[in-house]
Amino acid sequence: MKKRVLILGGGIIGLSAAWHAMRRGFEVTVVDRGGSPRAGCSFGNAGMVVPSHFVPLAAPGAVWQGLKWMWNPESPFYIRPRLSLALAGWSWRFWRASTAARVRAAAPVLRDLNLASRAIYEEWAAYPAAGPGDFGLQTKGLLMLCRTAHGLEEEAQAAARANELGVPARVLDATAAQAMDPAATLSIEGAVFYPRDCHLDPSRLMAGLEASLQAGGAKLLFNTDITGLLRDGKNLSGARSNHAEFRADQVVLAAGSWSPQLARELGLKIPMQAGKGYSLTLPDPRQLPGICSILTEARVAVTPMGGRLRVGGTMELSGMSEAIAPARVRGIVRSFCQYYPCFNEADFTGIEPWHGLRPCSPDGLPYLGRSEKIPNLVIATGHAMMGLSLGPVTGSLVGQLLDGEKPGIGIELLRPGRYG
């Protein structure tokens, strides 16, 4: 008889875990609070797979840069002031984690995870019938576009560290960068090119994963809120929802920004803040870049998706609020138009902004591993802005953990119990 696995969360992490578990012969049920059409973090993001992003969110200088940005309502980062012990504790841990030593330890782990994830995406793209089908994978690399000489100097230093870690990077002047993307007019000082980065269409990926899981016999239940977790001694025996009860031999907690409240019910501490991000998608842009880019000073991502163009960014810590802040959306649009001068703000008139709540741990690293208190619980959450990039490898590692195997990549730094 197949062992039953209940996966709490149907974003990219949950579906990737479900796909790998199903391939290993588990009987899989996925439960997610979202409805149809689905629109969480896994759908409206920039669709980037980024081995270049080996520096975690908590890094030297991040706190002071964040404090400077706080005074500008259109800046890439904002914390809504509020009385919250959880936010205070998270901020303290973030500050403690923002050290050079911590970054040096984390960088090889994030590099290995991203490269392994990229390899799975390439495998899925090469054999679409065995995976999520055609999800628009483009392996053209990524440009880090710099508007200022100072920004280019900082990115050149990051490129040097990348090359030392075995992540290829090349510094370009403005002419060379423009030559790499002739379809779009750029107003920049220069760029850094990362050839191992790539991009895809997240909505097509998620639809393909859902179809593959359903074809393989997995149960996918949406519009389903988990109202309680069922215990059997030290283990979990399943969960209770607003519709039914689900029994399982093992449980995977992959509920993104909603994970902490489920963890608290189990007496587990996984500090998290929801980092709200926004994106706008132009259906018929006046220019269509051929390669995905990040606007370094503005922290804005730009991704071509078929004939569409997606522009997204910001990190807004405002609790679980789903409200859209017009100033933050305006900041994204204005920044984009500075780097791509053939566009203007009027191009975005009438474009409905998407938003998602990204699960951010204090040290910028995911929570991934077996719970130290509940033997049959695997935790996979807290991927912040790298959920799509790290989704496939996270799913693969979850599959190994469910099967009792030693993970193929060292994940000690990602221990779910590292905060207590």
Secondary structure, DSSP 8 states (H G I E B T S, - for coil): ---EEEEE--SHHHHHHHHHHHHTT-EEEEE-S--SS--STTTSS--EE-TT--S-SS-TTHHHHHHHHTT-TTSSEEE-----HHHHHHHHHHHHH-SHHHHHHHHHHHHHHHHHHHHHHHHHHHSGGGTT-----B-S-EEEEESSHHHHHHHHHHHHHHHHTT---EEEEHHHHHHH-TTS----SEEEEETT-EE--HHHHHHHHHHHHHHTT-EEE-S--EEEEEEETTEEEEEEESS-EEE-SEEEE--GGGHHHHHHHTT-----EEEEEEEEEESS-SS--SSEEEETTTTEEEEEETTEEEEEEEEEE-TT-----HHHHHHHHHHHHHHSTT--GGGGTT---EEEEEEE-TTS--EEEE-SSSTTEEEEE-BGGGHHHHHHHHHHHHHHHHTT---SS--GGG-TTTT-
